[in-house]
Amino acid sequence: MDLSNRTVLIVGGTSGIGRELARRFAAAGSTVAVGGRSPKALTELADEGFGKITIDVTDSASVASARDAVLARYPELDTVVTMSGVMLLEDLRDPAHFEAAATTIDTNLLGTIRVVDAFTPHLIRRGGGTLITVTSGIAFLPFPPMPSYAASKAAVHAYSEALRAQLDGTGVGVVELVPPAVATAGQEKVNPHALPLDDFATEVMHLLSQDPTPHEILVKGVLMHRWAERDGTYDALVAQRSQALAMLPGRQG
Ligand SMILES: NC(=O)c1ccc[n+]([C@@H]2O[C@H](COP(=O)([O-])OP(=O)(O)OC[C@H]3O[C@@H](n4cnc5c(N)ncnc54)[C@H](OP(=O)(O)O)[C@@H]3O)[C@@H](O)[C@H]2O)c1
């Protein structure tokens, strides 16, 4: 993918990985709009020169009006990144976890589907473009303290594969970004192994710039998650990662 001349919308671009990739696409020469709910973050990004789009991916009406605003301002839009996501801890021994499960599925899975649905007709009409979905190493190797998160990301992986097959022949490609732990959103506090955001973004932009663009953007740090089952390391790694259950509030003391 030529990163120097795209017109990109990053939904979930108001912080973390999305904001950094917005800056990288812009630095490479592309036109970039960012979407999210936070008015403060959107205003700051507008001051940096980004287009700002208010969008709540859990609300179909919000997604539809964001789509209309984006396409009115950027009729040449060719790339949509579905970055919005929440990462919540859940203790499955406590039924009160359900609210977190519902929020996670509504945001990470249904939110992705709402945004993809909103922009797919436009991309097909223009005869080409790229949908970049966002999963996680956890889609392939569960992290037991975040069960619904793992389920949501495994689902987005499966959905992305089917979407790619269904869009075959339309000129619209589907690329799945699979981050490992990256030092954003408090990750750095709970995971000393989280990749520095800067290094992660550099590797991602390098992989995205390949031609043809890989179906999955796999930085080196995520290969052990992505291929654990194939490599026969899955059971041992899940057992090792289960030790993190001790971090759940209900399991301490
Ligand atoms: N950091 C990691 O270790 C890691 C690892 C693997 C995968 N990921 C995935 O990468 C993506 C970005 O994560 P991050 O680490 O950069 O986290 P982050 O800094 O918390 O960013 C999350 C983004 O999602 C947006 N968002 C959340 N709920 C939304 C909603 N209802 N509607 C619209 N936007 C919403 C937030 O914007 P507003 O609050 O402004 O709405 C924000 O821009 C997520 O999908 C995450 O699951 C992250």
The ligand as a MOL file (V3000), in Angstrom:
LIG
                    3D

  0  0  0     0  0            999 V3000
M  V30 BEGIN CTAB
M  V30 COUNTS 48 52 0 0 0
M  V30 BEGIN ATOM
M  V30 1 N -2.5900 -1.3960 23.5870 0
M  V30 2 C -2.5490 -2.6950 23.4730 0
M  V30 3 O -1.8070 -3.3860 24.1740 0
M  V30 4 C -3.4010 -3.3840 22.4450 0
M  V30 5 C -3.0900 -4.7100 22.1100 0
M  V30 6 C -3.8600 -5.3570 21.1570 0
M  V30 7 C -4.9230 -4.7020 20.5500 0
M  V30 8 N -5.2110 -3.4250 20.9030 0 CHG=1
M  V30 9 C -6.3530 -2.7840 20.2500 0
M  V30 10 O -5.9570 -1.5860 19.6310 0
M  V30 11 C -7.0350 -0.6530 19.6520 0
M  V30 12 C -6.5620 0.6630 20.2480 0
M  V30 13 O -6.1680 0.4250 21.5800 0
M  V30 14 P -5.2620 1.4530 22.4060 0
M  V30 15 O -4.3190 0.6570 23.1800 0
M  V30 16 O -4.7700 2.5240 21.5200 0 CHG=-1
M  V30 17 O -6.3590 1.9940 23.4420 0
M  V30 18 P -6.8960 3.4620 23.7660 0
M  V30 19 O -5.7840 4.4410 23.8500 0
M  V30 20 O -7.8110 3.2900 24.9330 0
M  V30 21 O -7.7710 3.8130 22.4700 0
M  V30 22 C -9.0550 3.3230 22.3030 0
M  V30 23 C -9.7350 4.1590 21.2300 0
M  V30 24 O -11.0640 3.6150 21.0550 0
M  V30 25 C -11.9700 4.6860 21.0950 0
M  V30 26 N -13.2690 4.2110 21.5640 0
M  V30 27 C -13.5460 3.4720 22.6720 0
M  V30 28 N -14.8780 3.2960 22.7720 0
M  V30 29 C -15.4320 3.9170 21.7010 0
M  V30 30 C -16.7660 4.1090 21.2420 0
M  V30 31 N -17.8360 3.6100 21.9130 0
M  V30 32 N -16.9690 4.7930 20.0920 0
M  V30 33 C -15.9210 5.3200 19.4060 0
M  V30 34 N -14.6410 5.1710 19.7820 0
M  V30 35 C -14.4160 4.5020 20.9320 0
M  V30 36 C -11.3620 5.7160 22.0260 0
M  V30 37 O -11.8640 7.0010 21.6980 0
M  V30 38 P -12.8950 7.8680 22.5880 0
M  V30 39 O -12.6610 7.5290 24.0320 0
M  V30 40 O -12.5670 9.2840 22.1950 0
M  V30 41 O -14.2450 7.4570 22.1110 0
M  V30 42 C -9.8900 5.6240 21.6240 0
M  V30 43 O -9.6290 6.4350 20.5030 0
M  V30 44 C -8.1710 -1.3260 20.4290 0
M  V30 45 O -9.0630 -1.9360 19.5180 0
M  V30 46 C -7.4430 -2.3820 21.2400 0
M  V30 47 O -8.2720 -3.4600 21.5710 0
M  V30 48 C -4.4810 -2.7480 21.8200 0
M  V30 END ATOM
M  V30 BEGIN BOND
M  V30 1 1 1 2
M  V30 2 2 2 3
M  V30 3 1 2 4
M  V30 4 1 4 5
M  V30 5 2 4 48
M  V30 6 2 5 6
M  V30 7 1 6 7
M  V30 8 2 7 8
M  V30 9 1 8 9
M  V30 10 1 8 48
M  V30 11 1 9 10
M  V30 12 1 9 46
M  V30 13 1 10 11
M  V30 14 1 11 12
M  V30 15 1 11 44
M  V30 16 1 12 13
M  V30 17 1 13 14
M  V30 18 2 14 15
M  V30 19 1 14 16
M  V30 20 1 14 17
M  V30 21 1 17 18
M  V30 22 2 18 19
M  V30 23 1 18 20
M  V30 24 1 18 21
M  V30 25 1 21 22
M  V30 26 1 22 23
M  V30 27 1 23 24
M  V30 28 1 23 42
M  V30 29 1 24 25
M  V30 30 1 25 26
M  V30 31 1 25 36
M  V30 32 1 26 27
M  V30 33 1 26 35
M  V30 34 2 27 28
M  V30 35 1 28 29
M  V30 36 1 29 30
M  V30 37 2 29 35
M  V30 38 1 30 31
M  V30 39 2 30 32
M  V30 40 1 32 33
M  V30 41 2 33 34
M  V30 42 1 34 35
M  V30 43 1 36 37
M  V30 44 1 36 42
M  V30 45 1 37 38
M  V30 46 2 38 39
M  V30 47 1 38 40
M  V30 48 1 38 41
M  V30 49 1 42 43
M  V30 50 1 44 45
M  V30 51 1 44 46
M  V30 52 1 46 47
M  V30 END BOND
M  V30 END CTAB
M  END
